[in-house]
Amino acid sequence: MSTSLIYRSPAGYELVMRALYGRHYSDRMRAVAGEVPDGASVLELCCGPGTLYLRYLRTRTSGYVGIDVNPRFVEQLERRGVDARRLDLAASDEPLPDADAVILQASLYHFLPHPERILDRMLAAARDRAIVSEPIRNLASSNLPLLGRLGRSAADPGVGGHAQRFTEATLEAVMARYRERILKSFPIPGGREWVYVLSGDSAPLPRPADRSGTAAGS
């Protein structure tokens, strides 16, 4: 399957993402970046054009690796001196590089119907934490034809298999499997995505957390 027009240009991809998220596009990036400790090493899965790292993490992290299936994004990041690697994570089961923080933004739906497979790999690679930010209100399913087409095109990097999307209930059901690892969970401004921060395999298990991000009993 050929890559959609949106995914052929990092600049075009960025423009469409801003159109889809509106004024909350930067809020999502800041929310995710705010969960990365200063000085941490970072592994970002489905990193796209590397916006999170280039704009919000580059000056305060000790290392970064970005993984994406799109060769154009990977090549552009390599030209900018970023450690970027091309890999179809849905088709490969190879272990992920270790990092203090492992991040997956707006891409968990790519791994349906078995998202636990990528989540388990993230936790195994995370020395401290895994951060997942996922849409629960999706423009791809909009009743407005133009908006729906734009959302579906933006959601498909050209590898197919993207008919399913998460709702708040289905995302919460998946994350319930990891309830003992949840440090916090919260919606981004505008409520379109939920962010989950989970303790990595090498970190001590936290006390149970509620959906506001406060540990139970604190």
C-alpha angles and dihedrals in degrees: 000000000000121000114260118252090251091061095049093074127042089206092051092047091052092049093052093046090054090050092050096045098035115191091348096065093093091040090063092050092049092047092054095041090051090063093058111092117233111265094020124140112237136210113190119193120206086011096173112192091346096251095150093055099038096049106027113019110029097090098046109037129085096220143351138203121183123197124194138154092224112093093200092058092045093049093049092051091048089054088056092053096257121141098242125163132193114230136145098226093190092057098041130066097188116133116267123239113267119253138161091243126026116195135196117180124193091330108094090101089066087072098052135157088035107030091156089075094066092037091055090050091049092052092048090054096043115094091186114004148348119219121202123183114183135173117245095177108055128195089200088077095045118136089223104093098215094045092046093051091048092050094048092048093048090050097054118071090185103275097097129218099104105124094112125072134182127254122196089261097048093046091050090050091055092047092049086077087065099040093128090057099047111116093177144333129200143154122255116240108288091030097248095123138031121217120211122191114196132186112250124235092261095049125083114261112260128225112269112284130211124224092267090063096251117131112241113257095020 
